[in-house]
Amino acid sequence: MAERTPYLAANWKMHKTVAEAAEYVDALLPRIAATPHDVVLCPSYLALSEVVERSRGSAVRVAAQNMHEEDAGAFTGEVSAPMLVAADVDAVVLGHSERRQFFNETDEALARKVPAALAVGLQPILCVGESEEARDAGQTVGVLERQLQADLAEVGDGSMAEVVIAYEPIWAIGTGRTATPEQAQEACACIRDTLRERGAVADRVRILYGGSVKPDNAAELLAQEDIDGALVGGASLDPGEFAAIIEAA
């Protein structure tokens, strides 16, 4: 099995002003100065440059929360991959469940976005996951396979190891239901098996868990064989809590 460096990403969603983002980075960096892990902060577009500048020379990398598949054009309100690269951004979250649910993100669009990110050197953090209805209907495997096959359709086998996959059990986010470490591992193993059909490179792909990760459950989740890190939401808004999750990996 290939060695996979733990990958911890903080998705701030629509939180933190530029000033608040700066304070967060200044508080986080001393806490994780010795970490050997890959640490990624995902601020809003407005705070990207501030976080990039304050993180220089540290273990922290920076990701945008979304991007358009075209390099330029008449797409009011959108941001392109070349714009992110010019801002020294390292990665981009694509297909987050909130983008799919509230902004009509489709697998067809993601099939264009993922290779567009790779083409300019951005690391895609591709999110996949099933709804509560799909989970209860026993359709988890089918949903994950469909999303992965569609979203990665234009990604060559040689580029697969550059993609990070984040499993989001939508049914366990804000519903009062909790995914057990065993359920999380089962889904992440399914993702790796689906990727393995494309070749042994699957053992080099890092798969994150993204369902309400907190300091008190991080160690058990991240100890699972096919879970290589976490895409953290609410708990990542506090630098102390996020640092504790990083230390648990």
C-alpha atoms as an extended CHARMM CRD file, in Angstrom:
* protein
*
       249  EXT
         1         1  MET       CA              0.0000000000        0.0000000000        0.0000000000  PROA      1               0.0000000000
         2         2  ALA       CA              1.2920000000        3.4650000000       -0.8890000000  PROA      2               0.0000000000
         3         3  GLU       CA              2.0630000000        5.9190000000        1.9070000000  PROA      3               0.0000000000
         4         4  ARG       CA             -0.5390000000        8.6690000000        1.9380000000  PROA      4               0.0000000000
         5         5  THR       CA              0.2400000000       11.8720000000        3.8200000000  PROA      5               0.0000000000
         6         6  PRO       CA             -2.7500000000       12.9260000000        5.9730000000  PROA      6               0.0000000000
         7         7  TYR       CA             -4.6720000000       15.8230000000        4.4230000000  PROA      7               0.0000000000
         8         8  LEU       CA             -6.6900000000       18.1710000000        6.6510000000  PROA      8               0.0000000000
         9         9  ALA       CA             -8.7970000000       20.8370000000        4.9850000000  PROA      9               0.0000000000
        10        10  ALA       CA            -10.7900000000       23.5970000000        6.7010000000  PROA      10              0.0000000000
        11        11  ASN       CA            -13.8540000000       24.6520000000        4.7280000000  PROA      11              0.0000000000
        12        12  TRP       CA            -14.9030000000       27.9910000000        6.1970000000  PROA      12              0.0000000000
        13        13  LYS       CA            -17.9140000000       28.2780000000        3.8650000000  PROA      13              0.0000000000
        14        14  MET       CA            -19.4400000000       31.7980000000        4.0620000000  PROA      14              0.0000000000
        15        15  HSD       CA            -17.6930000000       32.8010000000        7.2720000000  PROA      15              0.0000000000
        16        16  LYS       CA            -14.9080000000       35.2090000000        8.2720000000  PROA      16              0.0000000000
        17        17  THR       CA            -14.1240000000       38.6750000000        7.0010000000  PROA      17              0.0000000000
        18        18  VAL       CA            -10.6300000000       39.3960000000        5.6960000000  PROA      18              0.0000000000
        19        19  ALA       CA             -9.6080000000       40.6960000000        9.1340000000  PROA      19              0.0000000000
        20        20  GLU       CA            -11.0350000000       37.6250000000       10.8690000000  PROA      20              0.0000000000
        21        21  ALA       CA             -9.2470000000       35.3470000000        8.4110000000  PROA      21              0.0000000000
        22        22  ALA       CA             -5.9540000000       37.0830000000        9.1890000000  PROA      22              0.0000000000
        23        23  GLU       CA             -6.4610000000       36.6560000000       12.9420000000  PROA      23              0.0000000000
        24        24  TYR       CA             -7.2710000000       32.9670000000       12.4320000000  PROA      24              0.0000000000
        25        25  VAL       CA             -4.1150000000       32.2500000000       10.4370000000  PROA      25              0.0000000000
        26        26  ASP       CA             -1.9540000000       34.0630000000       12.9950000000  PROA      26              0.0000000000
        27        27  ALA       CA             -3.5170000000       31.9460000000       15.7590000000  PROA      27              0.0000000000
        28        28  LEU       CA             -3.2890000000       28.6360000000       13.8800000000  PROA      28              0.0000000000
        29        29  LEU       CA              0.2760000000       28.6980000000       12.5690000000  PROA      29              0.0000000000
        30        30  PRO       CA              2.0930000000       28.4680000000       15.9330000000  PROA      30              0.0000000000
        31        31  ARG       CA             -0.1170000000       25.5130000000       16.9040000000  PROA      31              0.0000000000
        32        32  ILE       CA              0.7660000000       23.4440000000       13.8310000000  PROA      32              0.0000000000
        33        33  ALA       CA              4.3160000000       24.5740000000       13.0920000000  PROA      33              0.0000000000
        34        34  ALA       CA              5.7020000000       21.0500000000       13.5030000000  PROA      34              0.0000000000
        35        35  THR       CA              2.9730000000       19.1340000000       11.6720000000  PROA      35              0.0000000000
        36        36  PRO       CA              4.0740000000       16.7370000000        8.9190000000  PROA      36              0.0000000000
        37        37  HSD       CA              0.5690000000       16.7230000000        7.4580000000  PROA      37              0.0000000000
        38        38  ASP       CA             -0.8950000000       18.6410000000        4.5270000000  PROA      38              0.0000000000
        39        39  VAL       CA             -3.0330000000       21.4350000000        5.9750000000  PROA      39              0.0000000000
        40        40  VAL       CA             -5.3620000000       23.3820000000        3.6920000000  PROA      40              0.0000000000
        41        41  LEU       CA             -7.4990000000       26.4400000000        4.4660000000  PROA      41              0.0000000000
        42        42  CYS       CA            -10.5230000000       27.1710000000        2.2620000000  PROA      42              0.0000000000
        43        43  PRO       CA            -11.6080000000       30.7750000000        2.8630000000  PROA      43              0.0000000000
        44        44  SER       CA            -13.9990000000       32.9340000000        0.8730000000  PROA      44              0.0000000000
        45        45  TYR       CA            -12.7920000000       34.4900000000       -2.3690000000  PROA      45              0.0000000000
        46        46  LEU       CA            -12.2920000000       37.8610000000       -0.6360000000  PROA      46              0.0000000000
        47        47  ALA       CA             -9.9540000000       36.3780000000        1.9740000000  PROA      47              0.0000000000
        48        48  LEU       CA             -7.8910000000       34.1780000000       -0.3610000000  PROA      48              0.0000000000
        49        49  SER       CA             -5.0530000000       36.6520000000       -0.9150000000  PROA      49              0.0000000000
        50        50  GLU       CA             -4.8130000000       37.5440000000        2.7730000000  PROA      50              0.0000000000
        51        51  VAL       CA             -4.6080000000       33.8780000000        3.7950000000  PROA      51              0.0000000000
        52        52  VAL       CA             -2.0550000000       33.1560000000        1.0580000000  PROA      52              0.0000000000
        53        53  GLU       CA              0.1990000000       35.9810000000        2.2240000000  PROA      53              0.0000000000
        54        54  ARG       CA             -0.0110000000       35.1550000000        5.9260000000  PROA      54              0.0000000000
        55        55  SER       CA              0.6120000000       31.4390000000        5.2770000000  PROA      55              0.0000000000
        56        56  ARG       CA              3.7700000000       31.8240000000        3.1880000000  PROA      56              0.0000000000
        57        57  GLY       CA              6.6320000000       29.6790000000        4.4540000000  PROA      57              0.0000000000
        58        58  SER       CA              4.3140000000       27.5570000000        6.6460000000  PROA      58              0.0000000000
        59        59  ALA       CA              2.7410000000       24.1170000000        6.3660000000  PROA      59              0.0000000000
        60        60  VAL       CA             -0.5310000000       25.7040000000        5.2760000000  PROA      60              0.0000000000
        61        61  ARG       CA             -1.7920000000       25.6370000000        1.7030000000  PROA      61              0.0000000000
        62        62  VAL       CA             -4.8200000000       27.5440000000        0.4220000000  PROA      62              0.0000000000
        63        63  ALA       CA             -7.8510000000       26.3670000000       -1.5450000000  PROA      63              0.0000000000
        64        64  ALA       CA            -10.7960000000       28.1800000000       -3.0890000000  PROA      64              0.0000000000
        65        65  GLN       CA            -14.3000000000       26.9010000000       -2.4360000000  PROA      65              0.0000000000
        66        66  ASN       CA            -15.3500000000       26.7660000000       -6.0840000000  PROA      66              0.0000000000
        67        67  MET       CA            -14.3980000000       27.8660000000       -9.6130000000  PROA      67              0.0000000000
        68        68  HSD       CA            -15.8240000000       28.0870000000      -13.1230000000  PROA      68              0.0000000000
        69        69  GLU       CA            -14.7690000000       25.5820000000      -15.7430000000  PROA      69              0.0000000000
        70        70  GLU       CA            -13.9120000000       28.2370000000      -18.3710000000  PROA      70              0.0000000000
        71        71  ASP       CA            -10.6760000000       30.2420000000      -18.2790000000  PROA      71              0.0000000000
        72        72  ALA       CA            -12.4960000000       33.5040000000      -19.0490000000  PROA      72              0.0000000000
        73        73  GLY       CA            -15.7890000000       34.7430000000      -20.4230000000  PROA      73              0.0000000000
        74        74  ALA       CA            -19.1200000000       36.4380000000      -19.7900000000  PROA      74              0.0000000000
        75        75  PHE       CA            -19.8520000000       34.6540000000      -16.4960000000  PROA      75              0.0000000000
        76        76  THR       CA            -20.7700000000       37.3760000000      -14.0330000000  PROA      76              0.0000000000
        77        77  GLY       CA            -19.8910000000       36.5460000000      -10.4500000000  PROA      77              0.0000000000
        78        78  GLU       CA            -17.6070000000       33.6330000000      -11.3050000000  PROA      78              0.0000000000
        79        79  VAL       CA            -13.8740000000       33.0360000000      -10.7860000000  PROA      79              0.0000000000
        80        80  SER       CA            -11.6510000000       30.9980000000      -13.1160000000  PROA      80              0.0000000000
        81        81  ALA       CA             -8.8280000000       28.5400000000      -12.4700000000  PROA      81              0.0000000000
        82        82  PRO       CA             -6.1590000000       30.8420000000      -13.9970000000  PROA      82              0.0000000000
        83        83  MET       CA             -7.3150000000       33.6410000000      -11.6770000000  PROA      83              0.0000000000
        84        84  LEU       CA             -6.8180000000       31.3640000000       -8.6730000000  PROA      84              0.0000000000
        85        85  VAL       CA             -3.3630000000       30.3030000000       -9.8430000000  PROA      85              0.0000000000
        86        86  ALA       CA             -2.3870000000       33.9570000000      -10.3180000000  PROA      86              0.0000000000
        87        87  ALA       CA             -3.3980000000       34.5340000000       -6.6820000000  PROA      87              0.0000000000
        88        88  ASP       CA             -1.0520000000       31.6820000000       -5.6010000000  PROA      88              0.0000000000
        89        89  VAL       CA             -3.9500000000       29.4460000000       -4.5930000000  PROA      89              0.0000000000
        90        90  ASP       CA             -2.9970000000       25.7570000000       -4.4450000000  PROA      90              0.0000000000
        91        91  ALA       CA             -6.2790000000       23.8390000000       -4.6180000000  PROA      91              0.0000000000
        92        92  VAL       CA            -10.0280000000       24.1150000000       -5.1310000000  PROA      92              0.0000000000
        93        93  VAL       CA            -13.0620000000       22.4190000000       -3.5940000000  PROA      93              0.0000000000
        94        94  LEU       CA            -15.3870000000       21.1170000000       -6.2890000000  PROA      94              0.0000000000
        95        95  GLY       CA            -18.8540000000       19.5830000000       -6.0420000000  PROA      95              0.0000000000
        96        96  HSD       CA            -19.4640000000       20.3220000000       -2.3700000000  PROA      96              0.0000000000
        97        97  SER       CA            -22.9050000000       19.0820000000       -1.3170000000  PROA      97              0.0000000000
        98        98  GLU       CA            -24.0570000000       22.6600000000       -0.7140000000  PROA      98              0.0000000000
        99        99  ARG       CA            -22.9990000000       23.6310000000       -4.2350000000  PROA      99              0.0000000000
       100       100  ARG       CA            -24.9030000000       20.6480000000       -5.6030000000  PROA      100             0.0000000000
       101       101  GLN       CA            -28.0020000000       21.2810000000       -3.4690000000  PROA      101             0.0000000000
       102       102  PHE       CA            -28.3150000000       25.0690000000       -3.4660000000  PROA      102             0.0000000000
       103       103  PHE       CA            -26.5450000000       26.1220000000       -6.6600000000  PROA      103             0.0000000000
       104       104  ASN       CA            -27.4990000000       23.3020000000       -9.0350000000  PROA      104             0.0000000000
       105       105  GLU       CA            -23.9410000000       21.9940000000       -9.4660000000  PROA      105             0.0000000000
       106       106  THR       CA            -24.1650000000       19.0660000000      -11.8650000000  PROA      106             0.0000000000
       107       107  ASP       CA            -21.9370000000       16.1010000000      -12.5950000000  PROA      107             0.0000000000
       108       108  GLU       CA            -21.6920000000       17.3840000000      -16.1670000000  PROA      108             0.0000000000
       109       109  ALA       CA            -20.2070000000       20.6800000000      -14.9360000000  PROA      109             0.0000000000
       110       110  LEU       CA            -17.8330000000       18.8650000000      -12.5940000000  PROA      110             0.0000000000
       111       111  ALA       CA            -16.6180000000       16.6740000000      -15.4480000000  PROA      111             0.0000000000
       112       112  ARG       CA            -15.3410000000       19.9260000000      -16.9920000000  PROA      112             0.0000000000
       113       113  LYS       CA            -14.1630000000       21.6030000000      -13.7800000000  PROA      113             0.0000000000
       114       114  VAL       CA            -11.9150000000       18.8160000000      -12.4920000000  PROA      114             0.0000000000
       115       115  PRO       CA             -9.7090000000       18.6030000000      -15.6070000000  PROA      115             0.0000000000
       116       116  ALA       CA             -9.7260000000       22.4140000000      -15.9050000000  PROA      116             0.0000000000
       117       117  ALA       CA             -8.2500000000       22.6410000000      -12.4080000000  PROA      117             0.0000000000
       118       118  LEU       CA             -5.6410000000       19.9750000000      -13.1190000000  PROA      118             0.0000000000
       119       119  ALA       CA             -4.6500000000       21.6700000000      -16.3830000000  PROA      119             0.0000000000
       120       120  VAL       CA             -3.3710000000       24.7410000000      -14.5510000000  PROA      120             0.0000000000
       121       121  GLY       CA             -1.8710000000       22.9600000000      -11.5480000000  PROA      121             0.0000000000
       122       122  LEU       CA             -4.7020000000       23.3540000000       -9.0410000000  PROA      122             0.0000000000
       123       123  GLN       CA             -5.4110000000       20.3130000000       -6.8830000000  PROA      123             0.0000000000
       124       124  PRO       CA             -9.1100000000       19.4130000000       -7.0560000000  PROA      124             0.0000000000
       125       125  ILE       CA            -10.8040000000       18.3900000000       -3.8030000000  PROA      125             0.0000000000
       126       126  LEU       CA            -13.7840000000       16.5850000000       -5.3140000000  PROA      126             0.0000000000
       127       127  CYS       CA            -16.7370000000       16.0420000000       -2.9820000000  PROA      127             0.0000000000
       128       128  VAL       CA            -19.0980000000       13.0880000000       -3.3570000000  PROA      128             0.0000000000
       129       129  GLY       CA            -21.7780000000       11.6730000000       -1.0900000000  PROA      129             0.0000000000
       130       130  GLU       CA            -25.3060000000       10.3540000000       -0.8000000000  PROA      130             0.0000000000
       131       131  SER       CA            -28.4780000000       11.9290000000        0.5620000000  PROA      131             0.0000000000
       132       132  GLU       CA            -30.5370000000       10.6150000000        3.4670000000  PROA      132             0.0000000000
       133       133  GLU       CA            -33.0630000000        9.1950000000        1.0260000000  PROA      133             0.0000000000
       134       134  ALA       CA            -30.3760000000        7.3750000000       -0.9460000000  PROA      134             0.0000000000
       135       135  ARG       CA            -28.7590000000        5.9920000000        2.2290000000  PROA      135             0.0000000000
       136       136  ASP       CA            -32.1050000000        4.6990000000        3.5460000000  PROA      136             0.0000000000
       137       137  ALA       CA            -32.8640000000        3.1290000000        0.1660000000  PROA      137             0.0000000000
       138       138  GLY       CA            -29.5480000000        1.2590000000        0.1590000000  PROA      138             0.0000000000
       139       139  GLN       CA            -28.2420000000        3.2650000000       -2.8000000000  PROA      139             0.0000000000
       140       140  THR       CA            -24.9700000000        4.5250000000       -1.2900000000  PROA      140             0.0000000000
       141       141  VAL       CA            -22.6840000000        2.4580000000       -3.5070000000  PROA      141             0.0000000000
       142       142  GLY       CA            -24.6340000000        3.3260000000       -6.6490000000  PROA      142             0.0000000000
       143       143  VAL       CA            -24.5730000000        7.0630000000       -5.9130000000  PROA      143             0.0000000000
       144       144  LEU       CA            -20.8420000000        7.1160000000       -5.1710000000  PROA      144             0.0000000000
       145       145  GLU       CA            -19.9810000000        5.0790000000       -8.2560000000  PROA      145             0.0000000000
       146       146  ARG       CA            -22.1540000000        7.2940000000      -10.4720000000  PROA      146             0.0000000000
       147       147  GLN       CA            -20.6890000000       10.5430000000       -9.1450000000  PROA      147             0.0000000000
       148       148  LEU       CA            -17.0900000000        9.3560000000       -9.3920000000  PROA      148             0.0000000000
       149       149  GLN       CA            -17.4620000000        7.9370000000      -12.8770000000  PROA      149             0.0000000000
       150       150  ALA       CA            -19.2090000000       11.0620000000      -14.1570000000  PROA      150             0.0000000000
       151       151  ASP       CA            -17.0940000000       13.6910000000      -12.3830000000  PROA      151             0.0000000000
       152       152  LEU       CA            -13.7630000000       12.0420000000      -13.2920000000  PROA      152             0.0000000000
       153       153  ALA       CA            -14.7160000000       11.0090000000      -16.8210000000  PROA      153             0.0000000000
       154       154  GLU       CA            -12.1990000000       13.3540000000      -18.4570000000  PROA      154             0.0000000000
       155       155  VAL       CA             -9.3480000000       12.7930000000      -15.9900000000  PROA      155             0.0000000000
       156       156  GLY       CA             -6.5720000000       10.5790000000      -17.2980000000  PROA      156             0.0000000000
       157       157  ASP       CA             -5.2870000000        7.6990000000      -15.1940000000  PROA      157             0.0000000000
       158       158  GLY       CA             -1.9250000000        9.4280000000      -14.8800000000  PROA      158             0.0000000000
       159       159  SER       CA             -3.5390000000       12.4280000000      -13.1920000000  PROA      159             0.0000000000
       160       160  MET       CA             -5.7630000000       10.5740000000      -10.7330000000  PROA      160             0.0000000000
       161       161  ALA       CA             -3.2500000000       10.6690000000       -7.8700000000  PROA      161             0.0000000000
       162       162  GLU       CA             -3.3770000000       14.4740000000       -8.0100000000  PROA      162             0.0000000000
       163       163  VAL       CA             -7.1010000000       14.4810000000       -7.1660000000  PROA      163             0.0000000000
       164       164  VAL       CA             -8.2870000000       14.4330000000       -3.5360000000  PROA      164             0.0000000000
       165       165  ILE       CA            -11.7050000000       12.8780000000       -2.9220000000  PROA      165             0.0000000000
       166       166  ALA       CA            -13.8710000000       14.0200000000       -0.0040000000  PROA      166             0.0000000000
       167       167  TYR       CA            -16.7250000000       11.7780000000        1.1140000000  PROA      167             0.0000000000
       168       168  GLU       CA            -19.6330000000       13.7920000000        2.5070000000  PROA      168             0.0000000000
       169       169  PRO       CA            -22.4610000000       11.7190000000        3.9950000000  PROA      169             0.0000000000
       170       170  ILE       CA            -25.1500000000       14.3480000000        3.4370000000  PROA      170             0.0000000000
       171       171  TRP       CA            -27.5520000000       12.3220000000        5.5960000000  PROA      171             0.0000000000
       172       172  ALA       CA            -25.2570000000       12.8070000000        8.6010000000  PROA      172             0.0000000000
       173       173  ILE       CA            -24.7720000000       16.5660000000        8.2880000000  PROA      173             0.0000000000
       174       174  GLY       CA            -27.2370000000       18.6620000000       10.3010000000  PROA      174             0.0000000000
       175       175  THR       CA            -29.7940000000       15.8430000000       10.5150000000  PROA      175             0.0000000000
       176       176  GLY       CA            -29.1210000000       14.5610000000       14.0160000000  PROA      176             0.0000000000
       177       177  ARG       CA            -27.8270000000       11.3000000000       12.5740000000  PROA      177             0.0000000000
       178       178  THR       CA            -24.1590000000       10.4020000000       12.9060000000  PROA      178             0.0000000000
       179       179  ALA       CA            -21.9950000000        8.2720000000       10.6560000000  PROA      179             0.0000000000
       180       180  THR       CA            -20.0120000000        5.7350000000       12.6510000000  PROA      180             0.0000000000
       181       181  PRO       CA            -16.3250000000        5.2270000000       11.8760000000  PROA      181             0.0000000000
       182       182  GLU       CA            -17.3110000000        1.8830000000       10.3620000000  PROA      182             0.0000000000
       183       183  GLN       CA            -19.8600000000        3.5030000000        8.0460000000  PROA      183             0.0000000000
       184       184  ALA       CA            -17.3430000000        6.1620000000        7.0380000000  PROA      184             0.0000000000
       185       185  GLN       CA            -14.7030000000        3.5190000000        6.3210000000  PROA      185             0.0000000000
       186       186  GLU       CA            -17.1470000000        1.4270000000        4.3080000000  PROA      186             0.0000000000
       187       187  ALA       CA            -17.9910000000        4.3700000000        2.0550000000  PROA      187             0.0000000000
       188       188  CYS       CA            -14.3650000000        5.4540000000        1.6470000000  PROA      188             0.0000000000
       189       189  ALA       CA            -13.3720000000        1.8630000000        0.8050000000  PROA      189             0.0000000000
       190       190  CYS       CA            -16.1300000000        1.8600000000       -1.8200000000  PROA      190             0.0000000000
       191       191  ILE       CA            -14.6580000000        5.0390000000       -3.3000000000  PROA      191             0.0000000000
       192       192  ARG       CA            -11.1810000000        3.4970000000       -3.4530000000  PROA      192             0.0000000000
       193       193  ASP       CA            -12.5440000000        0.3010000000       -5.0100000000  PROA      193             0.0000000000
       194       194  THR       CA            -14.3210000000        2.3630000000       -7.6660000000  PROA      194             0.0000000000
       195       195  LEU       CA            -11.1020000000        4.2460000000       -8.4210000000  PROA      195             0.0000000000
       196       196  ARG       CA             -9.1450000000        0.9920000000       -8.4030000000  PROA      196             0.0000000000
       197       197  GLU       CA            -11.0790000000       -0.1090000000      -11.4700000000  PROA      197             0.0000000000
       198       198  ARG       CA             -9.0330000000        2.5430000000      -13.2510000000  PROA      198             0.0000000000
       199       199  GLY       CA             -5.7170000000        1.0820000000      -12.0230000000  PROA      199             0.0000000000
       200       200  ALA       CA             -3.4100000000        0.7260000000       -9.0030000000  PROA      200             0.0000000000
       201       201  VAL       CA             -3.0750000000        4.5120000000       -8.7510000000  PROA      201             0.0000000000
       202       202  ALA       CA             -6.1240000000        4.3190000000       -6.4590000000  PROA      202             0.0000000000
       203       203  ASP       CA             -3.7940000000        3.4070000000       -3.6070000000  PROA      203             0.0000000000
       204       204  ARG       CA             -2.1550000000        6.8300000000       -3.9690000000  PROA      204             0.0000000000
       205       205  VAL       CA             -5.3970000000        8.8440000000       -3.9960000000  PROA      205             0.0000000000
       206       206  ARG       CA             -6.1910000000       10.5110000000       -0.6950000000  PROA      206             0.0000000000
       207       207  ILE       CA             -9.7810000000       10.1400000000        0.4810000000  PROA      207             0.0000000000
       208       208  LEU       CA            -11.1240000000       12.5080000000        3.1150000000  PROA      208             0.0000000000
       209       209  TYR       CA            -14.1130000000       12.1840000000        5.4120000000  PROA      209             0.0000000000
       210       210  GLY       CA            -16.3660000000       15.2150000000        5.6150000000  PROA      210             0.0000000000
       211       211  GLY       CA            -19.2040000000       14.4890000000        8.0260000000  PROA      211             0.0000000000
       212       212  SER       CA            -19.1470000000       16.6330000000       11.1800000000  PROA      212             0.0000000000
       213       213  VAL       CA            -15.5210000000       15.9430000000       12.1290000000  PROA      213             0.0000000000
       214       214  LYS       CA            -14.6610000000       17.3010000000       15.5890000000  PROA      214             0.0000000000
       215       215  PRO       CA            -11.7020000000       16.9990000000       17.9780000000  PROA      215             0.0000000000
       216       216  ASP       CA            -13.4780000000       14.2960000000       19.9840000000  PROA      216             0.0000000000
       217       217  ASN       CA            -14.1710000000       11.9790000000       17.0180000000  PROA      217             0.0000000000
       218       218  ALA       CA            -11.2710000000       12.8270000000       14.7030000000  PROA      218             0.0000000000
       219       219  ALA       CA             -8.7730000000       10.2320000000       15.9570000000  PROA      219             0.0000000000
       220       220  GLU       CA            -11.1730000000        7.3060000000       15.5620000000  PROA      220             0.0000000000
       221       221  LEU       CA            -12.3120000000        8.4100000000       12.1110000000  PROA      221             0.0000000000
       222       222  LEU       CA             -8.8050000000        9.1230000000       10.8390000000  PROA      222             0.0000000000
       223       223  ALA       CA             -7.5430000000        5.7550000000       12.0950000000  PROA      223             0.0000000000
       224       224  GLN       CA             -9.6750000000        3.9520000000        9.4850000000  PROA      224             0.0000000000
       225       225  GLU       CA             -7.7060000000        2.2640000000        6.7140000000  PROA      225             0.0000000000
       226       226  ASP       CA             -9.1600000000        4.1880000000        3.7780000000  PROA      226             0.0000000000
       227       227  ILE       CA             -9.6530000000        7.5750000000        5.4600000000  PROA      227             0.0000000000
       228       228  ASP       CA             -6.6270000000        9.7560000000        4.7590000000  PROA      228             0.0000000000
       229       229  GLY       CA             -7.8110000000       13.0150000000        6.2670000000  PROA      229             0.0000000000
       230       230  ALA       CA            -10.8230000000       15.2550000000        6.7530000000  PROA      230             0.0000000000
       231       231  LEU       CA            -12.7420000000       18.0820000000        5.1380000000  PROA      231             0.0000000000
       232       232  VAL       CA            -13.8020000000       19.9590000000        8.2510000000  PROA      232             0.0000000000
       233       233  GLY       CA            -16.6940000000       22.4070000000        8.3600000000  PROA      233             0.0000000000
       234       234  GLY       CA            -17.9650000000       23.9990000000       11.5700000000  PROA      234             0.0000000000
       235       235  ALA       CA            -15.1440000000       22.7720000000       13.7970000000  PROA      235             0.0000000000
       236       236  SER       CA            -12.5750000000       24.3660000000       11.4890000000  PROA      236             0.0000000000
       237       237  LEU       CA            -13.8290000000       27.8700000000       12.2520000000  PROA      237             0.0000000000
       238       238  ASP       CA            -11.9640000000       27.8200000000       15.5640000000  PROA      238             0.0000000000
       239       239  PRO       CA             -8.1740000000       27.5980000000       15.1470000000  PROA      239             0.0000000000
       240       240  GLY       CA             -7.7960000000       25.6690000000       18.3900000000  PROA      240             0.0000000000
       241       241  GLU       CA            -10.3360000000       23.0400000000       17.3950000000  PROA      241             0.0000000000
       242       242  PHE       CA             -8.8750000000       22.6730000000       13.9140000000  PROA      242             0.0000000000
       243       243  ALA       CA             -5.3740000000       22.3510000000       15.3590000000  PROA      243             0.0000000000
       244       244  ALA       CA             -6.6420000000       19.5850000000       17.6610000000  PROA      244             0.0000000000
       245       245  ILE       CA             -8.0470000000       17.7150000000       14.6490000000  PROA      245             0.0000000000
       246       246  ILE       CA             -4.7220000000       18.0750000000       12.8310000000  PROA      246             0.0000000000
       247       247  GLU       CA             -2.8950000000       16.6970000000       15.8680000000  PROA      247             0.0000000000
       248       248  ALA       CA             -5.2760000000       13.7180000000       15.9790000000  PROA      248             0.0000000000
       249       249  ALA       CA             -4.4100000000       12.6500000000       12.4260000000  PROA      249             0.0000000000
